[in-house]
Amino acid sequence: MKTALSTAPGRSGQPAHPPPTPQLAAPRQARRVSLVDRAALRLGLALITWGRRPLELESRERRARYAEQYLARLERERLARRWQGLNLPPR
């Protein structure tokens, strides 16, 4: 099967017109936020922050226990990996 392409201009089947340039929308004026809107936003954020506060503070003993539990978990995971490396067959 032979395919011959024409080299004459205007015979490629594609239009010779350049692609249209996108038209940009007219720039809009930026609206200023009023003082009342800013105050309402600040009040809303303050209420959300206040509503999410803890009802009671965490004790020092509980925080120390969390740290000890974290260290103990890391040690258990280290020992488990060591045991696996010594006892399981290689991959």
C-alpha positions in Angstrom: 0.0 0.0 0.0 1.4 3.4 -1.0 0.5 6.7 0.5 1.4 9.9 -1.3 1.2 13.2 0.5 0.7 16.5 -1.2 3.3 19.2 -0.8 1.1 21.9 -2.3 -0.1 24.5 0.2 -3.7 24.4 1.2 -4.2 20.7 0.3 -3.6 19.1 3.6 -7.2 19.0 4.7 -6.5 21.2 7.7 -7.7 24.9 7.6 -4.9 27.4 7.1 -6.4 29.7 9.7 -4.4 30.3 12.9 -6.2 29.1 16.1 -8.3 31.8 17.7 -6.8 33.7 20.6 -8.7 33.3 23.9 -10.5 36.5 24.9 -9.8 37.5 28.4 -12.7 38.7 30.5 -12.7 42.3 31.6 -11.0 42.8 34.9 -13.4 43.1 37.8 -13.1 45.6 40.6 -12.0 44.0 43.9 -14.7 44.4 46.6 -13.5 45.6 49.9 -14.7 43.7 53.0 -16.5 45.8 55.4 -15.6 46.3 59.0 -18.7 44.5 60.1 -17.9 41.4 58.0 -14.3 41.3 59.4 -15.6 41.5 62.9 -18.2 38.8 62.3 -15.4 36.5 60.9 -13.2 37.1 63.9 -16.1 36.5 66.3 -17.0 33.2 64.5 -13.4 32.0 64.6 -13.1 32.8 68.3 -16.3 30.9 69.0 -15.1 27.9 67.1 -11.8 27.9 68.9 -13.4 28.3 72.2 -15.9 25.5 71.5 -13.1 23.1 70.6 -11.1 23.6 73.8 -10.5 20.6 76.0 -12.9 20.4 79.0 -10.2 19.3 81.4 -6.4 19.6 81.2 -4.3 16.5 80.7 -2.4 15.6 83.8 1.3 15.4 83.9 1.1 11.7 84.9 -1.0 10.9 81.9 1.4 12.6 79.5 4.4 10.8 81.1 2.5 7.5 80.7 1.9 8.2 77.0 5.6 8.8 76.5 6.5 5.6 78.3 4.0 3.6 76.2 5.4 5.1 73.0 8.9 4.1 74.0 7.8 0.6 75.0 6.0 0.2 71.6 9.1 1.2 69.7 11.2 -1.3 71.7 8.6 -4.1 71.1 8.7 -3.3 67.3 12.5 -3.3 67.3 12.6 -6.7 69.1 10.0 -8.2 66.7 12.0 -7.1 63.6 15.1 -8.6 65.2 13.3 -11.9 65.9 12.0 -12.0 62.4 15.5 -11.4 60.9 17.0 -14.2 63.0 14.2 -16.8 62.7 12.4 -16.4 59.4 13.9 -17.7 56.2 15.4 -15.1 53.8 13.2 -13.9 51.0 
